[in-house]
Amino acid sequence: MMYLLMGLNKKMFLADKILELLNMTSKTQVDLAKYAGIKQGHVNDHIRGKAYPKFPTLAKYTEFFSLHLGRKLTFYELTGDEIFINLDKQIRNIPGLPEKAKQFVELFEKLPDDKKKIIEQMIKALHDTHVIQNKKEE
C-alpha cells in the first residue's frame, strides 16, 4: 500500500482503499454509488483504477465511509494524497472563524444530507430576512 513512496499511480492507491473500506464496512459499490449520487459504473472505474473522481465525489466517499466506520475518515486516509494532509485542520482553522462557528461546522458535518439541506435552507431564509430588515432600517 505504499504507492506514493513507490511512485505508483494515485488511482491505484484510491482503488485499493475503496475496496478495503467497502470490505471493512460490508457495503457494496451500489451502496457507495447511491450515496455519492453517481452511477455504479463510475465507482467501478475508480475501483479498477481507470478513473480518478473529482473532489465532490471524493467528499461523498469520505462522508459515506465516515458514516459507516463510525469515525471521521480524512481525505488523506482515502486518497493517500499529501495535498489533503491538513485539509480538515485548514477548514477548521480559518483565521477569524469563531469557536461557535467551528462547533457548528463539526455538528453540521455529522448530519445526514437531507438534514443538511434543511439547515442550509433555514440559514438562507434567516439571512434573506435579516438583509430585508436591514434595508428597511436604512
N, C-alpha and C positions, 0 to 999 in steps of 0.2 A: 504493500500500500504506500510505499514511499515514492510515488510517481513524480512529485516535484523535485525531489533530490536526484532521482534517476533521469530527470529531463523528459519524462514521458508526458503525453498529452493530458491536459486538464479534463478533457471529455471522458477519458477512461477512469480518472480518479472519481469523477462525479458518478459515472456509470456504476462502478463498484460500490460506492457509498449508497446510492439509491437502492441497489439490490440488498445490501447489508441491512439498511433501515427497514425496507419492506419485510424482510425476513424477521427482524427483531420485533416488529410491531404486528406481525401476522396480517399485514394488509396487502392488497393487490395493486397492480398497475391501474386497474379500472378505478379503484378507490382513490388513488392519487390523482388520476386524470379528472375525475368528477370534482374533487376538492379544488384542484387548480383551475378548473374551467377550461380545460384543453382536451383534445382528442387523445384517446388511449394510444394511438399510433405515435403521437409526439413523445409521450412518456417512453414508449418502446424505443424510439430513436435515441432518447437520452440514455437509456439503459444499455443500448448497444454501442454507444459512443459515436453514433452517426451525426448527432447534432448537439449543440450546447444551448440550453434555454436562456431566454432573455431574463433580465433582472426581475420583472414582475412574477415570472413563473418560479424563479428561484425563491422569491419571497413566499409564494404559496407553498412551495415544497418545505421550507423551513417551518412555516406555520403548521402544516399538516403533520410533520414528524414531531414537532414540539408537543402538539396536542396528544398524539398517540404514545409518545415516550413519557409524558408526564413531567417534562422538563424543557427548558429553553434550548433549542438546537441553534447554534450560531451559523451564519453564512460560511464562516471559515471551516467549521466542522463538516459542513455539507460539501463544500467545493474544494477545500484544501488550498484555495487561492489566497495568497498573502494580502491581497488588496482588501480583503474582508476582515483581517485580524482585529482591527479596532473599530469596525463599523458600529457595533452596538454601543460601545463606550462613547463614540463620537456623537451619536444621535442623542444620548442622554446627557452629554456634557457640552451642549451648545452654550456658548457664553451668554449669560444673562437669562437663561431659562430658569425660572423659579422652581424651587423644590416641589411645590404643589403640581406644577406642570409635569415634572419628571414622574411624580407618583401617578398622575393621570395617564401618562403615556404607558406606564407599566401595567396599570389596570386595564386600559383600553386594549393592549396587545393580547390580553388573556381572553377577551370576549370572542364569541363566535361571530362570523361575518355578518349574519343577519342583524345581530345586536349592534355591531359597529356601524352599520348603515343607518340604523335608527338614531344612534348618538350623533352621527355626522349631520343628519337632517335637523335634529334638535339644536345643535350648535349653530348651524347656518340660520335657522329661524330666529334664534336669540340674537345672533349678530345682526341680521337684517332689521329686526325690531329696534335694536339699540341704535343703529345707523339712522333709522327713520326718526326716532325720538330726538337724537342729537340735531338733526336737520331742523326739526320743529322748534327747538330751543334757540337756534341761531338767529 
